[in-house]
């Protein structure tokens, strides 16, 4: 689940598994499709072992670009 509470935005994406690849796709979609003009996207996440920015480097070529746009708290 992803949300931007002040904007009233709460899309839900359901996958068959909870893998690193699924999380990497979610991050890419956030950066490229949902918030392409934002300089920084702040994520507040639980401590699931797949929730790391390093998943981007396993999955996407422009990983550094996406990782620079995302701040994790």
Secondary structure, 3 states (H helix, E strand, C coil): CCCEHHHCECCCCCCCCCCHHHHHHHHHHHHHHHCCCCCCEEECCCCCCCCCCCHHHHHCCCHHHHHHHEEEC
